[in-house]
Amino acid sequence: MFHPHHLLFIPIVHFIFLAVSSLGGPCDAICAAQFHNIMWAIVTVLSCYFAVRHLLVSNLFGVLAGISLLITQGFWMYSTQADVYIPAMGCLALIAAILIVHDNPNLTITKAMIFNLQLITI
């Protein structure tokens, strides 16, 4: 398993564990991994909101997209467990949202492809 998100997960979780432990908080490795995943889940939901809001020009559809992602069982389960896939999904959603929101007329086809890729991945 030489995927970047697999290789980066443990050092980042270890850093979070050391940071929380140095502040005196009660934290173990599972707690640090869950905190890491929950932060990336927030990034994923917000990225989905901004991408849909920009594509459909509607705050309502952006909120509905974010909430519908947030309440799905698979996303909720992976977000609250120590798993490597939510940070990878968060990175993909963040990159997709940045590319979609960036106003460049030459990216029209790319925006649609990125949005579809994001929907398939999620």
Order of alpha helices (4+ residues) and beta strands (2+ residues): alpha-alpha-alpha-alpha-alpha-alpha
